[in-house]
Amino acid sequence: MMSNDVDIDGGVSDEGAEIGGGTVAERLEREAERIAEALVFASAQPVSEAFIAERIPRGVDVPPMMHRLKQVYATRGVNLVQVGGNWAFRTAGDLSFVIHVDEKEPKKLSRAALEVLAIIAYHQPVTRAEIEDIRGVQTSRGTLDVLMEAGWVRFRGRRRTPGRPVTMGTTVEFLDHFGLEELRDLPGLDELKGAGLLSGRIPPNFGIPVPSMSDELTEDEDPITQLDLEELGLLAPRGGDVDD
């Protein structure tokens, strides 16, 4: 395997030098593609471009390389797909009917959980109080627990308002499960109407919000600390166990 210390701009040979199966740059790119394929194939979770960049020869630009590989696999039985800026191999959509996985059918989400998930996806970062204001009813902790156990919702930070409420957002696992490359791929108003998910009389000023495209904290959010996690019951308090 090619060493990660190879410098395509140094040494006797430059980028245009012919060695064996092509120029040095071409050989490095081919080797980098093979490494990237192996890393993505071997990972159970989508792989970040930063992770790939650390393991391929220097001088190879990861994003264009991954998009080239994506085109290579576009007509194959497995496709290379982008999930929230990360990369994964997935069965081609038109072949899903021939794949039989012997596992339990996943538990279906309740209507309340689906509503809460949709609100978080489109309005993130959003607090529990804001979810309840949109829905018009209280949201049980159990509903949020189901979404977090599924790995689709996460705590983002704490809002810089009285009470410092926790803000929530979706995860990479959410994008992966629903076949979305990024949040901008969430269906818009026309798509929701076409799918029959918006029926009846829609108010004239009704619109679908544009979700935040960044995982970075906003100006009115603070990061969640160790003490915050203990307060939320996600970690045992220092020096003792969580109270029953």
HELIX and SHEET records of a PDB file:
HELIX    1   1 VAL A   24  ALA A   42  1                                  19    
HELIX    2   2 GLU A   49  ALA A   53  1                                   5    
HELIX    3   3 VAL A   62  VAL A   72  1                                  11    
HELIX    4   4 GLY A   93  VAL A   98  5                                   6    
HELIX    5   5 ARG A  111  HIS A  123  1                                  13    
HELIX    6   6 ARG A  128  ARG A  135  1                                   8    
HELIX    7   7 ARG A  141  GLU A  149  1                                   9    
HELIX    8   8 VAL A  172  HIS A  177  1                                   6    
HELIX    9   9 LEU A  183  ASP A  185  5                                   3    
HELIX   10  10 LEU A  189  GLY A  194  1                                   6    
HELIX   11  11 GLN A  226  GLU A  231  1                                   6    
SHEET    1   A 2 GLU A  18  ILE A  19  0                                        
SHEET    2   A 2 GLY A  22  THR A  23 -1                                        
SHEET    1   B 3 VAL A  47  SER A  48  0                                        
SHEET    2   B 3 ASN A  86  THR A  91 -1                                        
SHEET    3   B 3 VAL A  78  VAL A  83 -1                                        
SHEET    1   C 4 VAL A 126  THR A 127  0                                        
SHEET    2   C 4 VAL A 166  THR A 170 -1                                        
SHEET    3   C 4 VAL A 153  ARG A 159 -1                                        
SHEET    4   C 4 GLU A 221  PRO A 223 -1                                        
END                                                                             
